[in-house]
Amino acid sequence: MNLFDSSSADSATSDQSQTLRAERPNDQLRPVRIDMGYLESNPASVLYRSGKTIVLCTASVETSVPPWLEGRGKGWITAEYNMLPGSTSPRKRRDRGGKVDGRTTEIQRLVGRSLRAIADLKSLGERSITVDCDVLQADGGTRTASITGGYIALALAVERLARQLADSPDVPEADRIDPSAVLVDSVAAISVGVVGPDVVLDLDYKLDYAADVDMNVVMTGSGRFIEIQGTGEEATFDDEQLAKMLQLAKAGIARLTVSQRESLARAS
């Protein structure tokens, strides 16, 4: 093959892309499974599976807020993200001594602000909710799975807190909460990218590794954007590819939103 023959190179790239995508069409999500109440110790727990990626999401409520929020009459929602050592091969080293690597910090901040974007913190009152997202197995899309599963855990925690407060005769009416006022929308996220000549939805590890462009899209259930993270991997993308990526992402998130709502309806 002529090393300078671009048509031959494009053909090889296309063949590699077709091989990687043989398992599903470009616009299809990986199989999603949502197991509610996975832990007996925490009813607001969800085991979220997206293909081979598995994330355990739990939400825990505290009757206090960070010091900088005290006395302001509003609550706080935050997230922590972690990959277990056996979630990848080779083994991922544990974070020790309070030291968290840059990728972990970036992802847990993304999850936290995505969840806060659909919450009315004043309606929560002076309480904190921490959503923990622990990756049990990683095959691409762990941050988007953490957001999508984390929302379900958060919704379970808010609903449970509301019932507990309503069932407690000693709790003043002003201290009770309305779940629909606390969480004013839902949130889900998905990855999308350019692999060879094609735009592909929901990248697993192999597709993500092969992608020329990858993007993470976070949206509300009502169809508004919260965050878009897109970058070229030694490549660029044009307006048409960007529009196609956003189109696929919106359609994928709409399907995930339906799955979230169906899961929460079964739990109520």
URURNOR-V849233 format. One record per helix or strand. SS is the DSSP state (helix for helix, strand for strand). FROM is the first residue (numbers start at 1). TO is the last residue. If there is no record, write none. Layout:
ss: {SS,SS}
from: {FROM,FROM}
to: {TO,TO}
//
This chain:
ss: {helix,strand,strand,strand,strand,strand,helix,strand,helix,helix,strand,helix,strand,helix,helix,helix,strand,strand,strand,helix,strand,strand,helix}
from: {6,32,39,42,45,53,67,76,85,102,119,121,128,142,173,179,183,187,198,205,213,225,239}
to: {20,36,39,42,50,62,69,83,87,116,119,124,137,166,175,182,183,195,201,210,220,232,267}
//
